[in-house]
Amino acid sequence: MMKKKYLGLIVGYLIGMEVVYSQNQKDYTSKVPQTTFSNTLKKQEKELKENALLKRFAQSRQELSVDKHRPFYHFISPEGRLNDPNGLCYWQGNWHLFYQAYPPEDPRQHWGHAMSKDLINWKDLPLAIYPNPESKVFSGTTYVEENRVIAMYHGTDAGTMVAVSDDPLLLNWKKLNDGKPVIALPKPGEKLPYNVFDPNIWKKDGVYYTVLAGTRPIGPGGKNMRAEFLFKSSDLEHWEYMHPFLEDDVYGLVGDDGACPYFWPIGDKGKYILLHFSHKSGGKYLIGDYDKQRDKFVVTDGGNFNHGPVSRGGVHAPSAFPDGKGGVIALFNMNSGKPLGGKNGFSELMTLPRLLTLDEKGRLEMKPVGDIESLRKDKVEQQNVVLPANKEIVLEKVKGDAMEINMEIDLKKSPVIELNVLRSPNKEEYTRIIFYKDGGYPDKESSDRKGRYSAIAIDNSNGSILPNVWPRVTETADVWLEKNEPVKLRIFIDKSVVEVFVNDKQCISVRTYPGRDDSKGVSIIAKGSEALLKSIQAWQMKSIY
């Protein structure tokens, strides 16, 4: 009888605490309409045709298409702005992209949602995850199991949240742990040995793991540097803190915070990559060895996707998922190079997806991925164009503001090739792409220490005559080329975006905003000595909307 009495008291106490907890929580229910969909593909497709939110998205896309800086083939939100991409994954024949959306009637972060068969042609879907009990649905990742997809994300004013979906198009999401955070924010005055921030989820030996992003005062003079805090769980609801995850990490800046982490195997030699974001220096990565006995990530290499300060037109946060062949597919959002403007505040957008792989020396390589070719039209081609020293050659047949340009250049003895895109006829506006042969850092890491990296740069300081555009500090990145390797540039121009891939090894991306309607030209200059433009192919690009 006593045991039953005390059991009753305990149950009553817990119920009371739950009532108090519920009373203390604000109601963050979204003002955006939410629909529960059927669980079969045929019914879902029928319901989507009549979905009011999707009809609204379609109308909004049409209205916003008049914005001259709104891209044709880079993903943008159907209405309002977007921020971090979240939880890129492949499920039942479709790629799914989630992202922080700001619906106009309730501009707190929700998880927006789009899907694609080919990573290029995206189809809008209704919002996926809505706030409540969290005030905003912040960044997170997904993990695909045989029978469901798990989303783990940061819920503002709540903590780490977990939601699951198992329907064909991932339209219905259920939050676990009765909708409460699975790793709670610290109570007022509580000091924890970890931060509760952006999570990443994976599975090892039947156990779920996550790292939460943050910082620790481990830098010079006790300054903060990035850290990733490791937890494990057997059921997704009860998580045990283990320890800081990174070891031998010397590839960051003081002040980097390791946000938006994505941890995946890469290559065929047992390496792993940790993509992440710094609120100081933008998109970054670490490569290393996953010590599964000690549950540590031992860092052996690292680098940047963004090559300068985080803001003003640079590459922002990643989202990534394995391609099933040893590579990792990643895309990023790009932040704005001007104040928010236009209807619903259009600003950020997504980069093209990139396939990340490792070369024979373990260096990260990247190239565009997806059915880009499906967008090409009106091809223009030239061969063997001699580039006299220091003379600007205007490529009269190559012009446009939504284009793909592929070119191969034999630099011969020229140290620098400069390409001007989005160029007005008299160069009132132009964005410079510069390739510096052997102009990067010396190779001091290899055993023979021979050679020097080349460098690729984008300078948009002359990209716009508009008064409200912020030029970006010149974006410059190293790229390794062998001694006689020709330079192969693949350039994507899309209204306010320029992305340049070099020999499938490096990529730099910048926002730029021409103000003139005639800023569509292309020119090329070989500095110092003659060079040869061996080939150039250019296409106009169709809109994906």
Sequence and secondary structure as in RCSB ss.txt:
>XXXX:A:sequence
MMKKKYLGLIVGYLIGMEVVYSQNQKDYTSKVPQTTFSNTLKKQEKELKENALLKRFAQSRQELSVDKHRPFYHF
ISPEGRLNDPNGLCYWQGNWHLFYQAYPPEDPRQHWGHAMSKDLINWKDLPLAIYPNPESKVFSGTTYVEENRVI
AMYHGTDAGTMVAVSDDPLLLNWKKLNDGKPVIALPKPGEKLPYNVFDPNIWKKDGVYYTVLAGTRPIGPGGKNM
RAEFLFKSSDLEHWEYMHPFLEDDVYGLVGDDGACPYFWPIGDKGKYILLHFSHKSGGKYLIGDYDKQRDKFVVT
DGGNFNHGPVSRGGVHAPSAFPDGKGGVIALFNMNSGKPLGGKNGFSELMTLPRLLTLDEKGRLEMKPVGDIESL
RKDKVEQQNVVLPANKEIVLEKVKGDAMEINMEIDLKKSPVIELNVLRSPNKEEYTRIIFYKDGGYPDKESSDRK
GRYSAIAIDNSNGSILPNVWPRVTETADVWLEKNEPVKLRIFIDKSVVEVFVNDKQCISVRTYPGRDDSKGVSII
AKGSEALLKSIQAWQMKSIY
>XXXX:A:secstr
 HHHHHHHHHHHHHHHHHHHHHHHS     SS      SSHHHHHHHHHT HHHHHHHHHHHHHTT TTS SSS 
  SSS EEEEEEEEEETTEEEEEEEE  TTS S EEEEEEESSSSSEEEEEEEE  SSSSSEEEEEEEE SS EE
EEEEETTTEEEEEEE STT    EESGGGS SEE   TT   SS    EEEEEETTEEEEEEEEEES SGGG  E
EEEEEEEESSSSS EEEEE EES  SS TT   EEEEEEEETTTTEEEEEEEETTTEEEEEEEEEETTTTEEEEE
EEEESS S SSSS EEEEEEEE SSS EEEEEEE  SS S SGGG   EE   EEEEE TTS EEEEE S GGGG
EEEEEEEEEEEE BT  EEEEEEE SEEEEEEEEE TT SEEEEEEEE TTSSS EEEEEETT S B  SSSS  
 B EEEEEE TTS   TT      EEEEE   TT  EEEEEEEESSEEEEEETTTEEEEEE    STT  EEEEE
EESS EEEEEEEEEEE    
